[in-house]
Structures are given as structure tokens and as C-alpha cells.
């Protein structure tokens, strides 16, 4: 008697949590952004995300301890 195989249950994909930000641009700034996007065949969202991408890297996620100096500490040795 052959063994019956059971189907493995697939895990669902994890839903991405995204946040929304809004920025205000002047008319000339928006026109310049649209012209840049038309010239390079991209979207404003991709341009903005591309410019911010270096700040999303691993080294910017970690905050250095030097930034958390309390006001009562003296800066003698630096």
C-alpha cells in the first residue's frame, strides 16, 4: 500500500508596511521635476526615492553614540 503524500501549506507573503509623506513644491519646482522625469523617462516618485536611497542604507539606520551626549557631560578628551 503506497503512502499518501500530504500537501504542504504555503506561508502567505508578508505585507509591506509603508508610510506616506507629503512635500510641498512651488510651481517652478514641480515644472522642473516634470521636465526631468520626461527627459529621463521616469516618474517623480522614482526620482525622489532614488535620491533618498543612500539614506536608507544600513549605515544610516544605526545612530552613533556620539549624538546622545547628555548636556552635563564635559567634552574634555575629544
N, C-alpha and C positions, 0 to 999 in steps of 0.2 A: 504494500500500500504506500504510494508516494506521499511525501509530506506536503502539506498545503502552505504556500507562502503567503504571508500577510503583507499588506501594503504599508509602507512607512508613511506616516503623516508628515507632510511638509510644514515647516515653520513659515508663518506669514512674514512678509517683508516688514522691516521696521519703518514706520512712518517718520519722515524727516520733520523736525521741529524748526520752523522758520519764523523769523521775526520781520516786521515791516518797519522801515524807516522812511521818512519823507524829508525832502530837501526843497528849499525854495531857490529858484533861479530867476534871474532877470530875463527880459525878453531877448537881449543880445546874447546872453549866456546859453539860453535854450536854442537859439538860432545857430550858434557856433557848434553846439553839441550835435544838433541835427545834421549840419553840414559835414561834420567829421564822420558821423555814422554813415551818411550817404556815400561819402568818398571811400570809406574803408569797408563798406557793405556789412555793417554790424548794427547792433541795437544799442540804445543808450544804457540799458541795464547791463549789458556785457562790458561796455566801456568802463562804467563805474566799478563793477565788480573786478575787472582786470586791474584797475588802478589800485584797488584796495587789497588785492590778493597778497602782496608781501606782508601786510599787517596781520593776515590770518594764519601765517606760518607758525610753526611750533615754538620758535624762539620768542615770539611776542605774546604767547599765551602765558608764559611764566613771568611773573612780576618779580623783579630783583628785590633783595632785602634792603638795598641801599635807599630805596624810595620810602621805606617805612621807618624812618628815623624819628623818634619822638622829639618834641621841642626841647625837652630838658637835657638831652644828651649833648655833650660838647664834641666839637669836631677837631680834636687835638692832633690825631695821628694821620689825617688824610690830606 
